[in-house]
């Protein structure tokens, strides 16, 4: 609970700020829990914002990303994955120089929604001393840099771009960190992943061997989802098959987060929701499938497309 106001002298404050930057650079979880804020229209205090508090599932996600792992994660709905990963991305930009992050959303409308609500808003809510100089924050692009003499840039010089899916979306600009939001909506997910694979590895100058140089984080829920869900299902099961067979050179770890990972959920709430989704009539089976996709207990639940 220490802040910059806890110190009296400029020297103490400067040392504190440097230490905070090192802590945030080494731990996304520290950054999330101490500094992250997100837009929340239903905030009880009427502020329209809420202080971020990491739950167990968020701590796990932060650990996986900080460890440098590429993952494809299946999840229940409403676990605040996009809010969490968006805030982690902001921290990566601020505390790593010359860092480039590309975030892929399902369509152009979602691109602007994520950029405005999850990136631009969260960045602007940080303490003044933590925010580097901004060179560009228009449309879907945030660049942190100081303008020096003509033709030169200084400061952090990091950037984040949110884009809609294209076959070459991952490759453009060779970003070291790629984030793919709600992959179940992206019908060309497989094509994007295949295009990206050759660029995931570069030769290390010391060992002269190819090593992982790019991190890809994919997450989403199951179901048909405008027919894009099949591509996501195929990529997930392909990664799982390789993992189960011990082919870890694939480089992507499959992760399944079941309904119990939703923050605040209890068995009692789960059972009550099950009753809500249980109806009679011609839509009975379809509603049962919706429930399993929303609150998956098994991997198979997440990828159900019909009661058959």
Phi and psi in degrees as a GROMACS rama.xvg file:
@    title "Ramachandran Plot"
@    xaxis  label "Phi"
@    yaxis  label "Psi"
@TYPE xy
-75.9431  138.594  UNK-2
-127.607  177.196  UNK-3
-62.9434  -26.2267  UNK-4
-74.0777  -6.39124  UNK-5
-78.6862  -6.57549  UNK-6
-117.059  148.928  UNK-7
-96.0229  -44.3885  UNK-8
-94.9162  157.256  UNK-9
-62.5639  -35.873  UNK-10
-64.4541  -43.7464  UNK-11
-64.9048  -40.8604  UNK-12
-64.3702  -42.3287  UNK-13
-62.6667  -43.0863  UNK-14
-63.9752  -40.2483  UNK-15
-62.0084  -45.4124  UNK-16
-62.6697  -41.8076  UNK-17
-63.9611  -41.052  UNK-18
-65.7261  -39.5868  UNK-19
-62.7971  -41.5889  UNK-20
-61.8925  -40.6842  UNK-21
-66.2806  -40.1774  UNK-22
-63.4633  -46.0693  UNK-23
-66.338  -35.6421  UNK-24
-66.023  -36.3536  UNK-25
-85.7883  -17.8214  UNK-26
-145.261  107.808  UNK-27
-62.3101  -32.0507  UNK-28
-63.5758  -41.3012  UNK-29
-60.44  -45.0747  UNK-30
-61.6534  -44.8805  UNK-31
-60.4145  -52.487  UNK-32
-72.5761  -25.8604  UNK-33
-96.4269  -31.3273  UNK-34
-124.484  -19.5952  UNK-35
-72.259  137.517  UNK-36
-134.417  143.83  UNK-37
-135.199  159.104  UNK-38
-71.1038  132.415  UNK-39
-145.109  95.7764  UNK-40
-58.2816  -26.953  UNK-41
-94.339  17.4147  UNK-42
-58.0914  132.401  UNK-43
-64.9513  -27.4017  UNK-44
-85.5391  1.26236  UNK-45
77.1194  6.81336  UNK-46
-77.1913  -21.5747  UNK-47
78.6711  5.97454  UNK-48
-133.789  164.417  UNK-49
-145.514  139.271  UNK-50
-70.3306  131.995  UNK-51
-71.7664  135.898  UNK-52
-130.954  116.937  UNK-53
-73.4202  131.787  UNK-54
-98.7152  172.459  UNK-55
-50.8106  -41.3552  UNK-56
-65.6685  -34.5316  UNK-57
-71.8964  -36.4103  UNK-58
-63.4093  -38.9186  UNK-59
-65.1215  -45.3158  UNK-60
-61.4843  -44.6503  UNK-61
-61.4037  -41.0044  UNK-62
-62.7218  -45.2583  UNK-63
-62.9749  -41.7578  UNK-64
-69.7115  -44.6955  UNK-65
-62.6278  -29.5264  UNK-66
-75.743  -9.00441  UNK-67
86.289  9.73096  UNK-68
-76.2295  141.923  UNK-69
-89.4828  131.297  UNK-70
-135.056  154.785  UNK-71
-124.892  115.405  UNK-72
-115.709  127.421  UNK-73
-95.9148  139.858  UNK-74
-147.295  163.242  UNK-75
-77.0224  172.186  UNK-76
-79.9341  154.372  UNK-77
64.4589  49.5032  UNK-78
-108.955  9.86216  UNK-79
62.302  36.4022  UNK-80
-66.3478  -44.3698  UNK-81
-66.9699  -41.0051  UNK-82
-60.886  -45.1538  UNK-83
-64.5286  -50.896  UNK-84
-70.3041  -33.8778  UNK-85
-61.7365  -42.3505  UNK-86
-68.3125  -37.9956  UNK-87
-60.7322  -41.0715  UNK-88
-61.4031  -40.2777  UNK-89
-60.8112  -43.5583  UNK-90
-61.6816  -41.7577  UNK-91
-60.9472  -39.3321  UNK-92
-64.0608  -46.4396  UNK-93
-68.9589  -40.9605  UNK-94
-101.613  9.38778  UNK-95
-132.678  120.886  UNK-96
-73.2987  148.049  UNK-97
54.6454  38.8329  UNK-98
-100.876  139.195  UNK-99
-124.722  126.389  UNK-100
-120.843  134.407  UNK-101
-118.659  128.782  UNK-102
-115.876  128.988  UNK-103
-110.197  122.982  UNK-104
-110.368  170.883  UNK-105
-70.4825  -31.5596  UNK-106
-158.967  179.442  UNK-107
-63.8537  -37.9661  UNK-108
-63.6636  -43.5412  UNK-109
-67.9424  -32.1269  UNK-110
-56.5206  -50.6081  UNK-111
-69.7777  -35.9538  UNK-112
-62.8612  -47.2204  UNK-113
-65.6401  -43.1709  UNK-114
-62.9024  -45.1759  UNK-115
-70.9146  -45.5931  UNK-116
-87.5413  -39.5398  UNK-117
-97.0074  -23.7199  UNK-118
-109.236  -65.9092  UNK-119
-62.3495  -45.0291  UNK-120
-63.9974  -47.8809  UNK-121
-63.8359  -37.1544  UNK-122
-65.1524  -44.6411  UNK-123
-66.3575  -21.5669  UNK-124
-84.1239  -6.15777  UNK-125
-72.3466  159.285  UNK-126
-58.7328  148.901  UNK-127
-56.1023  -41.0163  UNK-128
-68.2404  -19.7407  UNK-129
-89.3099  -23.9152  UNK-130
-81.7765  117.546  UNK-131
-69.6561  168.319  UNK-132
-62.1805  139.236  UNK-133
-102.988  125.771  UNK-134
-92.818  -28.291  UNK-135
-158.105  132.014  UNK-136
-143.797  36.268  UNK-137
-100.071  155.713  UNK-138
53.2248  -113.38  UNK-139
-116.861  26.6408  UNK-140
-134.364  126.193  UNK-141
-121.602  120.881  UNK-142
-125.266  129.732  UNK-143
-104.533  111.25  UNK-144
-165.948  151.852  UNK-145
-96.1102  139.795  UNK-146
-84.8665  118.696  UNK-147
-102.67  -143.262  UNK-148
-68.2651  166.195  UNK-149
-52.7944  128.621  UNK-150
85.7187  1.03836  UNK-151
-123.223  151.021  UNK-152
-126.432  146.025  UNK-153
-130.376  -166.098  UNK-154
74.867  -147.824  UNK-155
-68.4706  -41.4297  UNK-156
55.655  47.7035  UNK-157
-113.48  160.679  UNK-158
-148.501  154.788  UNK-159
-137.55  132.221  UNK-160
-128.444  132.193  UNK-161
-103.676  126.334  UNK-162
-134.355  161.33  UNK-163
-83.3864  160.641  UNK-164
-68.0227  134.686  UNK-165
-142.235  163.113  UNK-166
-58.3073  -35.5621  UNK-167
-101.525  15.2479  UNK-168
-59.767  -39.3549  UNK-169
-69.8499  -36.5537  UNK-170
-76.5975  -30.8933  UNK-171
-57.8953  117.515  UNK-172
85.5878  -3.19876  UNK-173
50.721  55.7169  UNK-174
-70.3103  139.512  UNK-175
-73.0579  -19.0506  UNK-176
-131.82  121.013  UNK-177
-118.55  131.063  UNK-178
-119.952  126.651  UNK-179
-117.89  110.103  UNK-180
-88.133  139  UNK-181
43.8874  64.3961  UNK-182
-62.1973  -21.4133  UNK-183
-63.8902  -15.4686  UNK-184
-93.3327  -4.35749  UNK-185
-104.894  101.174  UNK-186
-68.2554  -21.6246  UNK-187
-101.78  21.4628  UNK-188
-54.8654  -46.5381  UNK-189
-59.9675  -42.5929  UNK-190
-64.5643  -40.0848  UNK-191
-62.78  -45.0358  UNK-192
-64.0206  -40.916  UNK-193
-66.8551  -38.5582  UNK-194
-64.6389  -33.2072  UNK-195
-79.89  -26.6407  UNK-196
-54.1339  -47.5873  UNK-197
-59.3717  -26.1517  UNK-198
-89.2085  -1.76716  UNK-199
-74.8737  -15.6885  UNK-200
-124.682  135.665  UNK-201
-133.517  159.114  UNK-202
-78.2892  128.192  UNK-203
-76.2056  130.204  UNK-204
-66.6839  -25.9617  UNK-205
-84.6091  -47.4175  UNK-206
-88.0425  -16.9931  UNK-207
62.599  21.4168  UNK-208
-114.991  156.199  UNK-209
-74.9287  127.979  UNK-210
-131.34  157.947  UNK-211
-64.6882  126.873  UNK-212
-122.551  -7.73945  UNK-213
-131.123  139.26  UNK-214
-111.189  129.234  UNK-215
-120.624  126.002  UNK-216
-119.229  116.094  UNK-217
-118.026  135.535  UNK-218
-146.536  154.812  UNK-219
175.481  171.744  UNK-220
-103.157  167.977  UNK-221
-89.4092  -164.113  UNK-222
96.8352  176.608  UNK-223
-69.6761  -43.028  UNK-224
45.6495  67.5676  UNK-225
57.6126  33.1136  UNK-226
71.6212  2.42483  UNK-227
-84.8343  -15.4137  UNK-228
-63.8838  -27.7702  UNK-229
-64.612  -39.6978  UNK-230
-63.0838  -41.1234  UNK-231
-65.337  -43.8319  UNK-232
-59.5233  -44.2756  UNK-233
-61.841  -44.0048  UNK-234
-66.3532  -38.9599  UNK-235
-64.7138  -49.9553  UNK-236
-68.4705  -29.4362  UNK-237
-65.2202  -44.0897  UNK-238
-65.0968  -39.8254  UNK-239
-66.5286  -40.4271  UNK-240
-61.8741  -45.4238  UNK-241
-64.7426  -39.4214  UNK-242
-63.971  -47.1763  UNK-243
-62.4971  -32.14  UNK-244
-86.0448  -2.39755  UNK-245
83.4088  15.79  UNK-246
-88.671  72.4422  UNK-247
-75.5166  -10.2013  UNK-248
-67.3972  -11.0678  UNK-249
-57.9935  -32.4785  UNK-250
84.091  -2.57349  UNK-251
-120.733  125.125  UNK-252
-95.5751  124.365  UNK-253
-80.126  134.096  UNK-254
-128.656  132.024  UNK-255
-117.773  123.459  UNK-256
-109.49  113.465  UNK-257
-84.5571  -176.238  UNK-258
-62.2838  -24.876  UNK-259
-69.2344  -13.0367  UNK-260
-83.0381  -8.1937  UNK-261
-68.3144  125.872  UNK-262
-57.474  130.857  UNK-263
85.4683  -7.73637  UNK-264
-76.2558  148.468  UNK-265
-130.366  166.257  UNK-266
-61.5763  -37.2759  UNK-267
-63.8789  -44.4319  UNK-268
-62.8906  -42.5792  UNK-269
-58.1254  -45.8771  UNK-270
-66.3797  -37.2244  UNK-271
-66.446  -40.9773  UNK-272
-64.7685  -36.2799  UNK-273
-61.0319  -39.1885  UNK-274
-66.4937  -37.4924  UNK-275
-62.0944  -41.4001  UNK-276
-77.7774  -14.7588  UNK-277
-85.2389  112.646  UNK-278
-131.164  171.929  UNK-279
-109.855  161.589  UNK-280
108.537  -172.895  UNK-281
-66.6065  -21.4885  UNK-282
-92.8956  7.4328  UNK-283
-55.3419  -52.6016  UNK-284
-67.1006  -39.7863  UNK-285
-62.1876  -40.7354  UNK-286
-67.9581  -34.9438  UNK-287
-64.1263  -39.258  UNK-288
-64.9895  -42.417  UNK-289
-58.3607  -42.1405  UNK-290
-62.1395  -45.8623  UNK-291
-65.1226  -36.3938  UNK-292
-68.5283  -37.6359  UNK-293
-74.023  -38.3089  UNK-294
-125.606  68.0207  UNK-295
-69.9338  133.121  UNK-296
-98.3658  -24.7697  UNK-297
-132.464  164.301  UNK-298
-60.4806  -36.322  UNK-299
-63.9682  -34.8658  UNK-300
-57.9323  -41.9699  UNK-301
-64.723  -33.7891  UNK-302
-103.605  15.1998  UNK-303
-63.0253  137.713  UNK-304
-117.113  -18.0466  UNK-305
-158.201  166.034  UNK-306
-69.1439  -14.0015  UNK-307
